[in-house]
Amino acid sequence: MQKISLSLFILLSLTSFAQADEELDTLLAMSLEELLNVEITSSSYVKENIYTVPSSVTVFTYEQIEKMNVNSLEELMNYVPGFQSNRAATYTNQYDAHVRGGLGENNILVLYDGQRLNMDWGGSAMIRNQLLSLENVERIEFIKGPGSALYGSNAFTGVVNIFTKKDLNNIGTRFKENYVNAYLNYAYNEDDLRISSFIKGIYDKGEEYSSELDSYTGAYRNPKDKNSGSEAYVNAQYKNVSLQLRHMRRDTQGWYALGFNSDQSDTYVSEDFMRLGYTYDNISSFTSELFLSYVQGEGESDFSFLPGLLSTAIVKEESIEVQWQNSYHVNAFNTVHFGAEYRHPELTEASLKNGVAPTDIIAHLGARDIYGLYAQYQGHFSDIRLTLGARYDNYSDFGSTFNPRLAAVYQPFEDTSFKLLYGSAFSAPTQSELLLKNNAVTSGNPKLQPETIQTYEAILIQKIVSSSLSLSYFDSRIQDTIVSAFDNGVLTFANLGDKRFSGIEVELLSEFLNNTLTTRFGASHILHSDEAVQSTPETTASAIVNYRYDKFNFNLNGFYHSSTENDYTSSVKTLDAYTLVNTKVQYFISSDLSAYFEMQNIFDEEYTTPSIVGSPPFDVSNRGRLSYLGLKYSF
């Protein structure tokens, strides 16, 4: 990896630096008006903007992300009102995410150019897609609220849709002592053939933490959170046929594995998919798309839960998926969408071995069949836009579920929008919750039913001169929550109790000084929560200030999380609130070549976050101040 960085530096040193200043202005500037009209499609499959989209949405574009020093999806979530992520301890450098103070990351659907990344063993997309890169992203749409009326399971409290760029050609590196990453974006466009590709490698020797107990030796030590990884993605399109190929792998060593802290901890997780698509658009006003996907994921962890005993857990799964999506524009004011989906997720291996006892099969291997049908109508009546939709899903293990949505968007003026929304969603029991066995800690429950949620929202969008304000209120009621519970002395999973969450969210975007100074502020506050232990912050806030001067771009950003709680079974501990401030200074040597300096956690804040896993849970240390240098060359 060091050779890659050296080669890149030599390449950059040989490039021409003479470019026109107006090219830099085009590269750096994106007006507020352009941001407010950024295309949004995740909420309804229709191209809409922030005023008309029938959801609560936050969008980040490539240009905005490029100016900030956020380097993963998990980091970016903390700048989205209602979203939050924090370091947990399932694996080293694994993050846990929540939306609106509710349930965990398995209730957030993550899509990558339309392909779902969530798999059925744990339900989460982020376990096997840790520190998901942003260097090839065109935009990311964060949808808050239920999305099952379009997407089915996992779209419970939110949807994250990642769209990649199709015309990006650049190479870059980011480095500091004991850390380096390098990436390449390459696009080929000629006649009817379009190919975009992305490849990246990461090597991180880790940061040191003081005096933590090693579960294998029983002694205290100063561990490091070492990790490395690779990503590759190809998106090809020839006429009406498309092909997507993606690989993602992360390796971590010497800190956490499945919640156990040991120098012997060693984990890898990976996820790959292949997606073939065909678009039929030969009939005026009608488009039909068919996609066939194959997804596989696996993870292997060496961990120690008893001194002197090292165990290895292996989980492998795969899924075959078919999607059929149709859009019919009846006229300029009425649109109908309908489609179907089939998924066949299968658990192919779930084992535990420790070199002492025979290998244990820790879950019932097998598959389930999932069928989904959806329909949606959108009508435009003068200043009001109506959205009516519903989806029916049938699972071979627990049965069926039906989830409707209703949205009314009133836009009396060009710069004013009022939205009233209702949506329901479900979260299917994961295969781990259903199928676990031969487990010293928890047993699965094959009788589990899905969790369900109903959410009501009211939203105001208002542009005021050079600012745009978004205000949201939501009220969510969850039924049949899946929790851990004892049954005849055995810890298992059960549908127990209902929960209610309500809160407010605000987002303010502004521009000044002829768009050379831009600001973005976001905040959320949970007004009511039925959680007995508040493991997520009730209040979050974030701010981004960006100023460009000549060939420099200065960015200062940060976020605040209020205090959280960690349940130690016999007691509850309050973890302190924290504020992180970061900066990035970028110098454009030309419109093609730039160098930058980053500093994360400028004030070297010491803070801990809840582990989520572990029995009992524990407090997870986080990284202090870090400084990086970077180079990027576009061609």
Secondary structure, 3 states (H helix, E strand, C coil): CHHHHHHHHHHHHCCCCCCCHHHHHHHHCCCHHHHHCCCECCCCCCCECCCCCCCEEEEEEHHHHHHCCCCCHHHHHCCCCCEEEEECCCECCCEEEEECCCCCHHHEEEEECCEECCCCCCCCCCCCCCCCCCCCEEEEEEEECCCHHHHCCCCCCEEEEEEECCCCCEEEEEEECCEEEEEEEEEEEECCEEEEEEEEEEEECCCECCCEECCCCCCEECCECEEEEEEEEEEEEECCEEEEEEEEEEEEECCEECCEECCCCEEEEEEEEEEEEEEEEEECCEEEEEEEEEEEEEEEEEEEEECCEEEEEEEEEEEEEEEEEEEEEEECCEEEEEEEEEEEEEEEEEEEECCCCCCEECECCEECCEEEEEEEEEEEECCEEEEEEEEEEEECCCEEEEEEEEEEEEEEECCEEEEEEEEEEEECCCHHHHHECCCCCCCCCCCCCCEEEEEEEEEEEEEECCEEEEEEEEEEEEECCEEEEEECCEEEEEECCCEEEEEEEEEEEEEECCCCEEEEEEEEEEEEECCCCCCCCCEEEEEEEEEEECCEEEEEEEEEECCEEEECCCCEEEECCEEEEEEEEEEECCCCEEEEEEEECCCCCCCEEECCCCCCCCEEECCCCEEEEEEEEEC
